[in-house]
């Protein structure tokens, strides 16, 4: 079952389409439960747990029968996997929440750890650098998985980025509450990206890519953003 995050649904729908294409290419049947909505992460991260809880409960009801849930976003996968058990600890759905959480995976994580695939038959004759987003790296502990997939892409030149694991500064509502700090962090990341000389920068989190894209655009930088599934 495909879980499409809000950022993807509203701003980067091509990421969802690309995710489905890759999963089907390696032999999986993909379904999209149309009743799905936000996982509740923005409210949860801002401290509004009572407002986040109904979103989480709805998510559990929608995906309770899914064999596996795949999400092209490290932060949203983290919300379900790591924080639903805590958020719904006193809910009547707590056991189902824990079960759904255990079957939810970020896109690259599913490919490498569950499907056992690193070569998905992709071709991309360009130089690419990789940004390790915070939730994927620090919560899901995904360091090598995205890189393994990139190294297997035909024609792709992977260029290492200095401080590739440094936060881009987005952080969800952090970017709105602390705009100046967020922009400064984004500028630092943009400088690291520019130093690689890569044509593209990729990541597993579309929200990070949107933030980085905005910073790069303001600097008239030639590097373009692309989600890992692309």
Secondary structure, 3 states (H helix, E strand, C coil): CEECCHHHHHCCHHHHHHHHHHHHHCCCCCCCCCCCCCCCHHHHHHCCHHHHHHHHHHHHHHHCCCCCEEECCHHHHHHHHHHHHHHCCCCCCHHHHHHHHHCEEEHHHHHHHHCCCCCCCCECCCEEEECCCHHHHHHCCCCCHHHHHHHCCECCEEECCCCCCCCCCCCCCHHHHCHHHHHHHHHHHHHHHHHHCCCEEEECCHHHHHHHHHHHHHCCCCCEEEECCC
